[in-house]
């Protein structure tokens, strides 16, 4: 399943990315390749974020211990809008 998500990550809406990250975190499935693909997608077009997506993404990444400083900057900027 992760391979399918990775291959389509570039085309996902930001809410879908946040939901996928949340689901994997809730299930405690840590897949670095998946998280990197989701991170890349979020950094490429962050404008679709609402507060719930930002919150879910932060929680999921923290829960999965995924550290990506550029993504945190993007999320922080979106949170301040």
N, C-alpha and C positions, 0 to 999 in steps of 0.2 A: 504494500500500500504506500509506503513512503516513497518508493521510486516514482509512482504515478503522480504524487503530489509534487515532488521535486521537479519532474519534467513539465508540469503545468504552472509552477509557482509564478512565473513571469506574467501570467495572464489572470491571476486571481485578484479579486476586489480586496481592498484593505480589511473589510469586515471578515471576509473568508480567511485571510491570513491570520488575523487575531483569533478567530474561532479554532482554526487548526492548531495554532500554537497552544491555546488554552486546553484543547482536548488532549494533546500529547502530554502536556504537563500534568493534567488531571490523572492520566493513566501512567504517569511516571515513565514515559518512553522518551529517552534522550538519544536523539539521532543528530549528530553534528552536521551532517550534510543537509538534512532537512532544515534545521534551524538556520544554517547559512543561506540556503535558498530563500527562505522566508525573509530573512534579514535583508538580503539583496533586493528583494521585491519591495519591501517597505521603504527602503532608502531611495529607490528609483522614482517613486510617486507617492509621497506621504500625504498628499492633500485630502485624501478621502477619510482621514481619521476623525472620529468623534471621541468624546471623553471615555466612553465605554470601551472602544477598541484600544485606546491608549492604555487604559487600566488593565485590560485583559492581557495585552501584549507584555507590559511590564511584569505582571504577576507570573505569566508563563515563563518568560525568560529567566526571571529570578529563581523560580521553582526548579527549572532545569539547569541552573548554574551556567547559563550561556552568557558570556561576556563579550559584548560588541560595542565598544565605545562610540563609533560613528552612529550606530543605530540609536543608542541612548541619547545622543545629541539631537537627532532627528525627532525622536519621540518627545523629548523635552521641549523643543521648539514648537511642536504641534500642540503640546499641552498648554503652552502659554498663549495660544491664539484665542 
